[in-house]
C-alpha cells in the first residue's frame, strides 16, 4: 500500500510538471517548474525509502549506549563511515544514460528492507526519468555528518546529503540537501546500508517482503 502510494505520488509530480503544462511565456516560471521536475524523482525516492524503513530500524536496535564503540574503536568507525558514505553516494546517483549502474550498486550495497523497497521504487524512476533526461549526482558532506552508534555488527549514522540535478538538452540545474539517518549492518567484511530514513521523522514500519 505504501509503495503504491509513493509511486502514484511520483507519477503525479511528473505529470503536473511537464514543460508543456507549465504554461505562460515567463522564462522564470518555466525555469522554476523545471527545477522542481528535476528533483521530483530523487526527492520522492528518498522520502519513500525512509517511510518504509525508519520505524523498523528503531525497533530493532537497542538504545543502550554501554556497548557503543563508535569512535572508541577507530578502525571500525573509519570502515563504517567509508562503506556507508560510498554506498549512499552511489545509490542516490542516477543517470538516464546508464540506469543499470544505479540498480546494480543498490543490489551490491543495500540489504534487507532498504534494498527491497529501493527495487520497488526504482521501477518508477527508470520508467519516467529517461523521458526527462535527468541526471542526479549525490555527495555526502562528511564534515557535517557523523556516526551515532556502533554495536556489534550494527551501526547508525547521520549524513548530510547533497544532490545536484541536471535536466536534458536545456541543461537546467538544481540542488537539494537533507539529513538522512542511515542504518548499516556488517555482512562479511563490508558494511551495507539496511535502513534509510529522514532525520527526526515519524515513520511507518517497512512492509516489503
MOFEN-V385698 format. One record per backbone hydrogen bond with DSSP energy under -0.5 kcal/mol. NH is the residue of the N-H (numbers start at 1). CO is the residue of the C=O. If there is no record, write none. Layout:
nh & co
NH & CO
NH & CO
This chain:
nh & co
5 & 1
6 & 2
7 & 3
8 & 4
9 & 5
10 & 6
11 & 7
12 & 8
13 & 9
14 & 10
15 & 11
16 & 12
17 & 13
17 & 14
18 & 15
21 & 18
22 & 18
22 & 19
23 & 19
30 & 26
31 & 27
32 & 28
33 & 29
34 & 30
35 & 31
36 & 32
37 & 33
38 & 34
39 & 35
40 & 36
41 & 37
43 & 39
44 & 40
45 & 41
46 & 42
47 & 43
48 & 44
49 & 45
50 & 46
51 & 47
52 & 48
53 & 49
54 & 50
55 & 204
57 & 53
58 & 54
59 & 55
60 & 56
60 & 57
61 & 57
62 & 60
68 & 65
69 & 67
69 & 150
72 & 69
73 & 69
74 & 72
77 & 73
78 & 74
79 & 75
80 & 76
81 & 77
82 & 78
83 & 79
84 & 80
85 & 81
86 & 82
87 & 83
88 & 84
89 & 85
90 & 86
91 & 87
92 & 88
93 & 90
94 & 136
96 & 134
98 & 95
99 & 96
101 & 98
102 & 98
103 & 99
104 & 100
105 & 101
106 & 102
107 & 103
108 & 104
109 & 105
110 & 106
111 & 193
114 & 111
114 & 194
115 & 111
116 & 112
117 & 113
118 & 114
119 & 115
120 & 116
121 & 117
122 & 118
123 & 119
123 & 120
124 & 120
124 & 121
125 & 121
126 & 122
127 & 123
128 & 124
129 & 125
131 & 128
132 & 128
132 & 129
133 & 129
133 & 130
134 & 129
135 & 166
136 & 94
137 & 164
138 & 89
138 & 136
139 & 162
141 & 139
141 & 160
142 & 140
144 & 141
145 & 142
146 & 158
148 & 146
148 & 156
149 & 156
151 & 154
154 & 151
155 & 184
156 & 149
157 & 182
158 & 146
159 & 180
160 & 141
161 & 159
161 & 178
162 & 139
163 & 176
164 & 137
165 & 174
166 & 135
167 & 172
168 & 133
168 & 166
171 & 167
171 & 168
172 & 167
174 & 165
176 & 163
178 & 161
180 & 159
180 & 178
181 & 197
182 & 157
182 & 180
183 & 195
184 & 155
185 & 192
186 & 153
187 & 190
190 & 187
192 & 185
192 & 190
193 & 109
194 & 183
195 & 183
197 & 181
199 & 179
201 & 198
203 & 201
204 & 51
